[in-house]
Amino acid sequence: MKTKSRLQVKASTANRFREFSKKNNSNQSETLDLILDFFEKNNLSPFETLVPSKVSLEQLIKKRIDAVIAILKNIEKTQTKPGLLMLELLMEGRSVPKLEAIKKEKVITPNEKSREQLELEITRLEDLLKATKKDLEYLLRNVEIKGNTFGADYLKLNIPRTEFEQFKIALKRTS
C-alpha cells in the first residue's frame, strides 16, 4: 500500500488544484506527478517567465529564413540570370560558321562555358542552397532559449558535440 502525505497549501489553491484534476480526469496524485514531470522534462521553472514564447520564436526563425531566401533570389536575379542572358544573346547574334571553320576553332578557352555547363552549375548551386537551408532549419529547431536569473538570457544548441563539429567541417568544405 502506498503511503500518503499531506501538503500545507491555501484552501483556495487546494480547490483550484482539485478542479484542475477533475477537468483532466485524473486523481490529485497523478495530476501533481504529471505537472512535475512536465516541468522537469521541458527544463522549465514556474519562477521564470518565458520571454519569447515558442510560437514567437518560430515566427522569428521563419522570418529569418524568408530573408535568406529573398537574398538568394536577389543574387540569382542580379548575378546569375543576367550573365546567362548575355551569353544567350551573344550566341544568338553569331552567324553559323562552316563545318571546316568549326574544326579549326574547336579550341575553347577555360573561361568560356557552354550552356550545359552553366545549367549544371546552376542546379548544383540550387542543390547546395537546399541542403544549406535544411541544415539551418535543423539547427534552429534545436536551439533553446535559456533564462538566466543573474545575467542575460542565452541560447543553447541541443545537438551532440560531434554533430556540431561535422557541421563546421562541412561548412569549411563548401566555402
Backbone as a ProteinNet text record, in pm:
[ID]
protein_1_A
[PRIMARY]
MKTKSRLQVKASTANRFREFSKKNNSNQSETLDLILDFFEKNNLSPFETLVPSKVSLEQLIKKRIDAVIAILKNIEKTQTKPGLLMLELLMEGRSVPKLEAIKKEKVITPNEKSREQLELEITRLEDLLKATKKDLEYLLRNVEIKGNTFGADYLKLNIPRTEFEQFKIALKRTS
[TERTIARY]
83.5	0	88.2	50	125.7	94.6	198	176.3	140.1	57.6	14	69.3	83.9	135.8	47.8	48.3	-31.7	61.5	14.7	87.1	7.3	76.9	7.3	-0.2	-121.2	-145.6	-269.7	-286.4	-405.9	-528.5	-639.4	-764.4	-803.9	-783	-819.7	-732.5	-603.1	-512.6	-551.4	-586.1	-627	-753.3	-848.3	-971.6	-942.4	-856.9	-818.5	-755	-666.6	-597.2	-695.3	-791.5	-892.9	-975.6	-1014.8	-1091.5	-1009.2	-881.9	-793	-781.7	-769.1	-759.2	-886.5	-1002.2	-1129.3	-1143.1	-1101.1	-1108.8	-1027.9	-915.1	-826.3	-850.9	-959.6	-999.2	-887.3	-822.4	-721.4	-726.8	-668.5	-669.1	-559.6	-558	-469.7	-322.5	-291.5	-151.5	-98.4	-177.4	-135.2	-116.8	-209	-200.9	-75.3	-46.2	73.1	199.4	201.5	316.2	335.7	226.6	235.8	285.5	238.4	282.5	432	477.6	620.1	704.5	656.7	729.4	740.6	631.4	632.2	740.1	745.3	844.3	986.3	1008.9	1143.6	1183.1	1090.5	1120.5	1151	1075.4	1094.1	1191.8	1252.8	1354.8	1300.4	1179.2	1113.9	1106.6	1094.7	1078	955.4	865.8	748.2	784.8	907.8	951.2	1009.6	1035.8	1090.1	980.8	987.2	891.7	954.7	872.2	920.5	919.2	1036.4	1044.7	985.3	1047.6	977.8	906.9	782.3	710.5	761.9	732	778.3	719.2	597	532.6	605.2	635.6	703.1	844.8	911	1044.4	1038.4	937.8	920.9	894.8	813	786.4	913	995.2	1121.2	1213	1221.3	1305	1254.3	1122.5	1065.7	1094.9	1087	1117.1	1262.2	1351.7	1493.3	1520	1455.6	1471.7	1417.6	1302.4	1246.8	1342.4	1408.4	1504.2	1622.5	1669.8	1780.1	1736.9	1615.7	1564.2	1555.4	1509.1	1499.2	1637	1735.7	1872.4	1922.9	1900.6	1947.5	1875.1	1745.3	1672.9	1726.7	1760.1	1817.5	1951.8	2033.4	2162.8	2140.6	2043	2014.3	1969.7	1883.5	1833.8	1943	2025.8	2122.6	2254.3	2286.2	2416.1	2406.2	2327.2	2324.8	2246.1	2122	2036.5	2088.7	2134.7	2186.9	2308.1	2393.9	2510	2468.3	2371.6	2320.9	2251.4	2174.1	2105.4	2206	2313.4	2415.2	2481.2	2509.1	2566.9	2472	2342.4	2244.9	2238.2	2239.3	2235	2359.4	2474.6	2596.5	2589.8	2534.1	2523.8	2424.1	2312.2	2213.1	2266.2	2348.2	2399.5	2503.9	2562.2	2665.7	2604.7	2680.1	2639	2694	2630.3	2672.6	2793.8	2909.8	3029.1	3020.4	3101.7	3104.1	3167.5	3147.1	3195.1	3347	3417.6	3564.1	3612.6	3544.9	3584.5	3560.7	3457.9	3430.2	3543.2	3592.8	3700.3	3827.2	3853	3972.8	3959.1	3837.1	3815.7	3762	3791.9	3741.3	3800.7	3914.2	3979.5	3896.6	3854.9	3774	3857.4	3854	3930.8	3862.8	3938.2	3879.8	3775.3	3775.7	3679.5	3542.2	3535.1	3407.8	3342.1	3213.8	3139.7	3021.3	2990.4	2875.4	2747.5	2637.4	2506.5	2482	2520.1	2500.9	2582.1	2703.7	2787.8	2726.1	2672	2608.1	2483.5	2405.1	2286	2325.1	2430.2	2478	2525.1	2594.2	2642	2524.8	2421.7	2303.5	2232.9	2213.2	2147.2	2230.8	2363.3	2449.2	2434.5	2432.5	2416.8	2278.9	2174.3	2040.3	2035.6	2099.5	2104.9	2180.6	2289.3	2366.8	2284	2206.2	2118.3	2014.2	1952.5	1851.2	1912.5	2030.6	2095.9	2132.3	2181.9	2218.1	2094.6	1986	1861.6	1812	1820	1776.6	1861.1	1993.6	2081.8	2051.3	2024.7	1993.1	1863.1	1761.8	1635	1654.4	1736.8	1764.1	1831.2	1929.9	1998.6	1903.3	1820.7	1729.2	1622	1581.6	1485.8	1547	1678.5	1744.3	1804.2	1765.6	1810.8	1706	1752.7	1663.2	1708.3	1613.2	1645.4	1648.4	1758.6	1775.1	1769.4	1683	1673.9	1779.3	1842.8	1946.3	1899.2	1896.8	1846.7	1935.9	2068.6	2162	2222.5	2196	2255.8	2162.2	2218.7	2139.5	2103.2	1988.7	1949.5	2046.5	2053.5	2143.7	2076.4	2135.8	2082.9	2163.3	2093	2158.5	2127.5	2230.6	2214.6	2210.3	2097.9	2076.8	2111.7	2238.4	2285.4	2416.5	2452.7	2580.8	2699.3	2805.7	2925.1	2984.2	2982.4	3038.8	2960.5	2828.2	2745.7	2774.9	2796.3	2831.9	2965	3061.3	3191.9	3177.2	3089.7	3065.9	3006.8	2916.3	2861.5	2972.9	3063.9	3173.3	3262.5	3293.6	3378.9	3309.5	3181.7	3106.4	3100.5	3086	3081.3	3214.3	3325.3	3456.2	3477.4	3425.8	3439.6	3367.7	3249.8	3168.8	3218.5	3292.9	3338	3476.5
-118.5	0	125.1	221.6	345.6	434.4	495.8	588.4	724.4	795.9	927	1032.3	1152	1263.2	1384.3	1475.9	1597.7	1715.9	1808.3	1931.8	2047.4	2147.8	2265.9	2368.9	2391.6	2492.3	2569.8	2686	2765.8	2689.3	2714.4	2646.4	2679.9	2804.9	2843.5	2770.6	2753.8	2681.6	2534.5	2476.5	2335.8	2315.3	2408.4	2397.4	2409.2	2505.3	2518.8	2390.7	2330.3	2208.3	2092.3	2080.8	1973.9	1989.9	2113.6	2138.4	2104.8	2142.4	2111.3	1959.9	1885.6	1739.7	1679.7	1732.2	1680.9	1707.3	1827.9	1861.1	1763.5	1718.2	1629.5	1482	1452.8	1314.5	1231.4	1281.4	1204.3	1241.8	1152.7	1186	1288.6	1341	1451.5	1411.4	1291.3	1246.7	1235.6	1175.1	1161.7	1299.2	1389.7	1523.4	1595.4	1588.4	1654.3	1591.4	1457.4	1389.7	1435.4	1443.8	1486.8	1630.9	1716.3	1856.2	1865.5	1795.1	1797.8	1738	1627.1	1566.1	1662.9	1736	1832.3	1938.8	1996.2	2099.8	2044.8	1925.4	1867.6	1828	1765.8	1719.5	1836.2	1945	2059.8	2162.5	2128.3	2213.3	2354.7	2360.2	2487.1	2510.1	2634.2	2670.6	2760.7	2736.1	2822.7	2960.7	2978.6	3106.6	3198.6	3143.3	3222.8	3245.3	3358.5	3383.1	3340	3289.8	3253.7	3380.8	3439.6	3569.7	3562.7	3493.1	3475.8	3340.4	3339.1	3212.4	3129.3	3003	2915.1	2957.3	3005.6	3049.8	3172.1	3269.1	3388.7	3356.1	3262	3220.2	3151.9	3068.9	3001.6	3103.4	3205.3	3309.7	3387.1	3414.2	3484	3402.1	3272.5	3184.3	3181.1	3171.7	3169.6	3300.1	3414.3	3543.1	3547.9	3496.2	3497.8	3406.5	3291.1	3200.9	3266.8	3334.1	3406.1	3515.9	3582.4	3686.3	3625.7	3509.6	3441.9	3403.2	3352.4	3314.6	3437.4	3549.7	3672.5	3718.4	3708.1	3746.8	3657.9	3526.7	3433.9	3457.6	3487.4	3517.7	3645.5	3743.2	3867.5	3841	3757.7	3721.7	3652.9	3563.8	3492.8	3590	3686	3782.7	3876.7	3922.9	4025.2	3969.3	3844.1	3792.3	3675.8	3576	3455.3	3475.2	3521.7	3534.5	3635.8	3753.7	3846.9	3789.8	3719.1	3659	3555.2	3471.3	3369.3	3435.7	3540.3	3611.9	3673.8	3731.3	3790.4	3683.2	3567.5	3458.4	3414	3403	3363.5	3466.6	3594.6	3699	3694.8	3668.3	3657.5	3539.5	3428.4	3309.6	3332.2	3400	3425.5	3521	3615.5	3716.1	3661.8	3548.6	3492.9	3429.9	3437.7	3363.5	3221.8	3126.4	2986.9	2965.7	2931.3	2910.5	2779.8	2771.1	2650	2536.7	2414.8	2296.1	2295.9	2336.8	2339.7	2441.7	2554.7	2657.4	2610.1	2528	2475.1	2382.4	2299.5	2206.6	2282.7	2393.7	2471.7	2548.3	2599	2679.6	2596.7	2469.6	2380.2	2412.4	2481.5	2513.1	2618.4	2583.5	2674.7	2715.8	2843.6	2891	2844.4	2828.1	2778.9	2872.2	2999.5	3092.5	3082.9	3028.6	3014.5	2883.3	2890.6	2771.6	2753	2628.9	2601.5	2616.7	2618.3	2632.1	2515.5	2394.6	2277.3	2289.3	2340.3	2357.3	2460	2567.7	2669.1	2612.8	2533.9	2473.4	2376.8	2299.6	2208.7	2286.7	2395.5	2480.3	2537.5	2581.6	2638	2531.2	2413	2306.5	2266.1	2263.6	2229.4	2333.6	2462.4	2568.8	2565.2	2532	2519.6	2404.5	2291.8	2178.5	2215.5	2290.4	2335.8	2429.6	2516.7	2607.4	2529.5	2429.2	2349.9	2276.5	2218.8	2147.3	2242.4	2360	2459	2506.2	2527.6	2569.4	2461	2336.8	2224.6	2215.9	2233.9	2231.8	2346.7	2464.9	2581.4	2559.9	2505.8	2478.2	2376.2	2273.6	2172.8	2236	2320.9	2386	2476.4	2552.4	2643.9	2570.2	2450.8	2371.3	2323.3	2308.5	2256.2	2365.2	2488.9	2598.9	2621.8	2639.1	2660.3	2786.4	2869.3	2989.5	2953.1	2985.5	2957.3	3089.2	3094.6	3213.4	3207.5	3318.1	3325.5	3423.6	3379.7	3463.2	3583.7	3564.8	3671.5	3746.3	3704.5	3771.7	3767.4	3791.5	3790.3	3647.4	3632.2	3501.6	3458	3328.7	3277.8	3166.4	3130.1	3025.1	2898.1	2785	2655.8	2570.9	2513.1	2427.7	2283.5	2216.8	2081.9	1975.4	1968.7	1861.7	1811	1685.9	1633.7	1712.9	1715.8	1792.3	1741.4	1609.6	1553.3	1600.8	1608.9	1655.9	1803	1882.3	2022.8	2035.7	1952	1954.6	1916.9	1821.1	1782.5	1898.5	1975.9	2094	2193.6	2214.9	2309	2262.5	2133.1	2079	2092.3	2059.1	2069.5	2214.1	2307	2448.3	2494.6	2448	2484.7	2429.6	2309.2	2248.6	2327.9	2377.4	2447.7	2588.1	2646.8	2784.9	2789.1
0	0	0	-79.4	-89.2	29.2	81.7	191.5	135.6	207.8	162.9	256.2	201.8	278.8	252.6	342.6	327	304.4	222.7	197.4	255.1	301.7	351.2	239.5	192.3	90	129.5	70.7	96.6	48.1	110.1	73.6	-69.7	-111.8	-249.3	-351.4	-318.8	-407.9	-415.4	-302.1	-299.7	-382.5	-372.4	-451.4	-600.7	-637.9	-780.4	-831	-750	-791.1	-805.4	-714.9	-724.3	-851.7	-881.5	-1004.1	-1127.9	-1125.7	-1238.4	-1256.8	-1148.9	-1156	-1213.6	-1171.5	-1222.8	-1371.7	-1416.1	-1559	-1643.2	-1589.9	-1664.8	-1635.5	-1563.9	-1536	-1474.5	-1373.7	-1302	-1155	-1073.7	-931.3	-903.2	-781.9	-748.8	-752.1	-708.8	-709.2	-851.6	-940.4	-1080.5	-1144.1	-1118.4	-1175.8	-1129.5	-1001.1	-949.3	-1006.5	-1019.7	-1081.8	-1225.9	-1300.7	-1440.3	-1451.3	-1362.6	-1366.4	-1337.9	-1235.2	-1202	-1313.6	-1372.5	-1484.8	-1601.4	-1629	-1738.5	-1718.1	-1597.8	-1570.1	-1578	-1527.8	-1531.2	-1673.4	-1745.7	-1881.7	-1975.7	-1963.3	-2052	-1996.5	-1885.6	-1826.1	-1800	-1743.7	-1716.8	-1566.3	-1530.7	-1390.5	-1380.6	-1285.1	-1272.6	-1219.2	-1172	-1117.5	-1224.8	-1343.7	-1454.2	-1556.8	-1624.3	-1731.5	-1863	-1951.4	-2084.7	-2167	-2185.5	-2250.4	-2390.5	-2484.4	-2611	-2608.3	-2646.4	-2649.6	-2766.4	-2764.1	-2871	-3005	-3004	-3128.1	-3185.1	-3098.6	-3149.4	-3194.2	-3126.3	-3167.8	-3304.3	-3324	-3453.6	-3564.2	-3535.9	-3635.1	-3668.5	-3568.4	-3590.9	-3681.1	-3655.2	-3736.6	-3880.4	-3898.3	-4033.3	-4107.7	-4035.7	-4098.8	-4144.4	-4061.8	-4099.1	-4218.1	-4222.2	-4336.6	-4462.6	-4450.8	-4565.7	-4613.2	-4518.8	-4556.4	-4632	-4587.6	-4656.8	-4798.1	-4810.5	-4942.8	-5033	-4978.6	-5056.9	-5104.2	-5017.9	-5055.8	-5168.4	-5155.6	-5259.3	-5392.2	-5386.6	-5510.1	-5573.9	-5491.1	-5541.9	-5609.2	-5546.9	-5607	-5740.7	-5744.2	-5869.6	-5978.2	-5941	-6039.6	-6087.8	-5995.9	-6033.2	-6085.5	-6056.4	-6098	-6196.1	-6164.2	-6246.9	-6375.8	-6364.2	-6482.7	-6584	-6543.7	-6644.9	-6719.8	-6648	-6714.4	-6816.6	-6779.6	-6871.3	-6990.4	-6965.3	-7072.4	-7169.1	-7115.9	-7202.2	-7288.8	-7230.9	-7310.4	-7420.7	-7389	-7490	-7602.5	-7566.8	-7669.3	-7756.8	-7697.3	-7776.3	-7872.5	-7823.5	-7908.7	-8022.9	-7996	-8099.9	-8205.1	-8167	-8258.2	-8354.5	-8324	-8411.4	-8536.2	-8643.4	-8762.3	-8749.6	-8813.9	-8801.8	-8892.6	-8835.5	-8916.9	-8994.4	-9097.8	-9179.4	-9100.8	-9145.6	-9075.6	-9066	-9168.9	-9165.5	-9061.5	-9054.6	-8959	-8815.6	-8794.9	-8661.1	-8617.3	-8709.7	-8675.7	-8638.2	-8707.6	-8679.3	-8547.4	-8517.1	-8398.4	-8280.2	-8276.4	-8172.6	-8035	-8029.9	-7903.2	-7830.1	-7707.4	-7625.9	-7506.4	-7477	-7361.3	-7232.4	-7124.6	-6999.9	-6938.3	-6973.5	-6915.4	-6980.4	-7102.2	-7169.9	-7126.8	-7093.7	-7052	-7145.1	-7171.7	-7256.9	-7175.6	-7245.3	-7179.5	-7083.9	-7124	-7038.6	-6909.5	-6923.3	-6804.4	-6709	-6766.5	-6683.9	-6613.9	-6686.9	-6626	-6515.2	-6537.3	-6432.2	-6310.5	-6334.6	-6224	-6145.7	-6217	-6151	-6068.6	-6123.1	-6046.4	-5925.6	-5940.8	-5827.9	-5716.9	-5756.9	-5658.2	-5591.3	-5669.1	-5610.2	-5510.1	-5543.8	-5450.1	-5323.7	-5341.4	-5225.9	-5139.3	-5202	-5128.8	-5049.4	-5112.2	-5042.4	-4923.1	-4942.4	-4832.7	-4719.5	-4754.2	-4652.3	-4576.8	-4648.6	-4585.4	-4490	-4533.5	-4449.6	-4322.3	-4335.9	-4218.7	-4124.3	-4179.7	-4097.2	-4020.8	-4088.6	-4021.2	-3909	-3932.6	-3829.6	-3707.9	-3732.5	-3621.3	-3544	-3616.3	-3549.4	-3470.3	-3517.7	-3440.8	-3309.3	-3304.6	-3186.3	-3097.7	-3120.5	-3035.7	-2927.9	-2806.3	-2693.5	-2619.2	-2581.1	-2505.9	-2358	-2294.5	-2151.4	-2076	-1978.2	-1894.9	-1786.2	-1762.4	-1660.8	-1553.4	-1430.2	-1322.2	-1296.8	-1305.5	-1268.6	-1386.3	-1506.5	-1621.3	-1740.8	-1856.5	-1979	-2016.7	-2083.2	-2133	-2241.8	-2267.4	-2369.4	-2447.5	-2561.7	-2647.3	-2626.3	-2625	-2607.3	-2730	-2789.4	-2905.6	-2857.8	-2879.3	-2827.2	-2930.4	-2970.6	-3057.8	-3000.7	-3033.1	-2982.9	-3037	-2958.2	-2995.8	-3127.7	-3148.6	-3272.9	-3394.8	-3380.3	-3491.6	-3521.2	-3417.8	-3435.1	-3508.2	-3471.6	-3538.6	-3686	-3715.9	-3855.5	-3935	-3873.4	-3939.8	-3970.7	-3877.5	-3900.1	-4014.8	-4018.9	-4124.9	-4260.3	-4265	-4390.6	-4436.8	-4345	-4380.9	-4438.3	-4382.5	-4434.1	-4575	-4599.8	-4733.2	-4840.6	-4807.2	-4907.6	-4935.5	-4841.6	-4866.4	-4926.7
[MASK]
+++++++++++++++++++++++++++++++++++++++++++++++++++++++++++++++++++++++++++++++++++++++++++++++++++++++++++++++++++++++++++++++++++++++++++++++++++++++++++++++++++++++++++++++

